[in-house]
Amino acid sequence: MTQAMNASATSIAQLYRSGEGKVSDKWELYLREYERLLSPYRQHAVCLLEVGVQNGGSLERWGQYFPNAVSLVGCDINEDCRKLRYDDPRITVVVGDANAPDVAARILECAPAFDIVIDDGSHRSGDIVKSFARFFPSLKSGGVFIAEDLHCSYWKGYEGGLSYPLSAIAFFKRLADIVSHEHWGVPLARKDVLGAFVEEYGYAFDEDDLATIHSVEFVNSICVVTKRHVGENTLGRRIVSGHEDLVWAGAKALRMQPHVPVIETGNPWNEIGRLPERERAQLQASVAALQAERDGLAAELADARADAAAVMQRESELQGSLAAERDAHRRTEQALTAEVAALRQSTSWRITAPLRRLRSLFK
């Protein structure tokens, strides 16, 4: 009894600092946040899934932290994780890609639903989005989905960047909009604003599942998504208490009135096409079209230049032919002139000169 009480009083940070068992690596902030987030589940018969277990020490710590846990499932793509062995029968390690349908089916065979899902896998944006789409539907109402190491969403090598609209952290920011769906004022479903993520990563989202998102919380490198029944996620009716309304007399008239959304269909910033990832896709399409047009114009310019070169070549050839003909004509003229001059200097020409003069007189 005393041992159980002592164990239940031990924090997750203390379990990590004890340095016993298999190796596990967590930042200090993570351990503080896990204590805050998970201590309410500590004495419950929880089912926990952790995607990405590396050396397997975290599963041991969860076994110590949750004395009444029913199932603690870890999944890792590294084949070396087959070497992991545990004395705790509640711990199961599934080796493979958690987002692959067959591996996900093996995970759900260990527990059909989870109270806690922790994604500490590849940290690539695509894998994080896929893991949420794959396992959030299997999260129990009242459960939490925790994505670790979101700082990787700012790195190109992990499909991220500060302004990259399809990063994992951009995805969770969009989930924060889904929490306030009833205030959009436009006839859009929750899943409509995730369309670009579906196109990019190939995983669809169910509208009913998205309606169970109760809150989205960001801490340094962590995002926590809580799940509750749909009825707990709407504003409900307006509660007005008291009788004295000395400043504004309209409040009492709102007692028990439901929320009436403002119509925002005329707001251009509520258009799906204005979402950053949609604008990015449109810009990429525009760039592709402009590049194709540029390539077409470049080809036309090359053809025109080739035609111009051919015309210049023909002109040069014609000019050469004309010059040759002029030279030939000039040489012929010179030859005839020389021949006439020679004839006039000849003896016969001089002897017949009187006859030519006589002929002129007769004429």
Buried (B, 14 or more C-beta within 10 A) or exposed (E): EEEEEEEBEEBBBEBBEEEEBBEBEBBEEBBBBBBEBBEEBBEBEBBBBBBBBBBBBBBBBBBBBBEEBEBBBBBBBEEEBEEBEBEEEBBBBBBBBBBEEEBBEBBBEBBEBBBBBBBBBBBBBBBBBBBBBBBBBBBBBBBBBBBBBBBBBBBEEBBBBEEBBBBBBBBBBBBBBBBEBEEBBBEBBBBBBBBBBBEBBEBEBEEEBBBBBBBBBEBEBBBBBBBBEEEEBEEEEEEEEEEEEEEEEEEEEEEEEEEEEEEEEEEEEBEEEEBBBBEBBEEEEEEEEEEEEEEEEEEEEEEEEEEEEEEEEEEEEEEEEEEEEEEEEEEEEEEEEEEEEEEEEEEEEEEEEEEEEEEEEEE
